[in-house]
Amino acid sequence: MRALLIGAVESTRVALRALADAPDWTLAGVVTLPLDLAGRHSDFVDLEPEARAIGCPVLRGANANTEEARTAMAALAPDYLFVIGWSQLCGEAMRALALGRVVGYHPAPLPRLRGRGVIPWTILLDEPITAGTLFLIDEGTDSGAILAQHFFHVAPDETASTLYAKHMAVLEAMLPGLLSGLAAGTVTPRPQDERYATWAARRRPEDGAIDWHDDAVAIWRMVRACGDPYPGAWTMLGEERLVILKAEPVDLSHHRAALVGQVVERSEQGFTVRCGDGRGVRVTEWRGSRPPLHVRLRGKG
């Protein structure tokens, strides 16, 4: 079987390695972004060195749906397209290149949480269980039939980084069996049950703005959801953006007479900010040119 892989992030690299190792598959080509568009993904990976090392041709383009891109992909005669880690929907003409055999990966228990920004949303919604899903891409948004799905728990202190790593491990574990089954023709796609479908809206860097009027646990959740490999949760210190990398909720026993957003404690290990519920968030890692003193941080608005 001949596969064409389309993507530009870490999950694409996981798929590249699985396809390269699969005995019944030939990786006919990789389609990825030009380097000057790397900023489209905060977790961008340049796949060309690894693809070239296994003798796989690399095509670069901003949009895989254009006629030029489709012509180049058709020349590689793929039996399947694997669109994993690509931010664009697959148009009908593009899907037709492999007779509709287009496989995607979604970091959620489809049909729940179709859409964008799913790893941060999983944490923001305080989901106790999630899943990685391999599915057939159709004309909808993450609505195609399920090929393989693996459920796992989300830890109470899960971060975007740890959840991202779990998804990479799940994808790596699921792909060999699926590839073997697709090659043998033994995989039966399972239609999604629309009764359980939910959608996740796109998240942008500005959505990581901390509102110090929220309760301490909600702010801690925001910090965990927006961190690496994403831009991070942030607040303003004067005219400077301060990105909060690591924090935890704490009780304030001596600083209840303080304004929301005020830095009430400071030590060599970090600083503590009063939140809207009277508790605090102790910040132990941040990115900015200077640590805040006993000042008030600005949240949303």
C-alpha positions, 0 to 999 in steps of 0.5 A: 500500500502507498501512503501520502502523509500530510502534516507539520507537527509532532504527531505527523512525525510519529505517523512518518516513523510508523509508516516507514516501519510498516512492512506492508506500506510504502511512504510515497511522499510527505506534504508539509509547510514551507519553513516561512509558515512554521509559525502557523503551528506553535508545535511545528516540526520540520519533517524534511530531514527525516523524510529525506533520510528514508528516501521519501520525497517532500512537497511543501505548500501552504494549501494542500487543496490547490490544483497545483498541490493535488496534481503533485500528490496525484503523481505519487499514486497514493492508496491512502492519505494520512492527514495528521497535524494539518490545520486545513480541512480536506476538500472533496477533490483532495480526498478523491486522490485516494478514493476517499481513503483519508485517515486523520488523528484527533486528540479527543474521544470523538464524537466529543470535542470535534474541532480546534484547540482540543488539548487545552479545552480538555484541561479547561473543561476538567475532563476526567477521561479523554481518548486518541481517535484515528478516523476517516476524514469526510466532508465534515469537521472530525465527523468521519467513521472511527477506525481506532480509539484508545481511552485514557485518564486525564490527571488532576494536575495534567498540563498541556505538555503532559497531555500532548505527550500522552497523545503522541504515545497513544498515536504511536501505539495505535498506528501499527495495528491500524496500518496492518489492518488497513493493508489486510482489509480487515478494518471495519469503520464505525460511524460516529453517534451524532447524539454525543457530538460536541465541538471545541472552538479555535483558541488564539494566544489572546485567549490565554489572558488570565482574569484574576477575578476568577477563582484560584483553581480556574486560574491554575487550570488556565496555566496548565491548559495553555502552556508548552507547546502552546503560547501560555497563560499570561497577564500584564505587568505594566506594559510587559506581558508576563507568561505564567509557566508554572503555578499552584493554588494556595490558601492566603492566611495573612493577606485577605486584605488585598486587591484582586490581582495584587502580588501579596507574597514574594520569595526566591521561589516565586510570588503569590497573587490574590484571586477573586475567591480570596485564595491565591495562586503561587507562581514558581515559573514565568517568562518575562524580563523581571519578577513582579514586586508587591504590585497589582497585575492586570488581568482581562480588560 
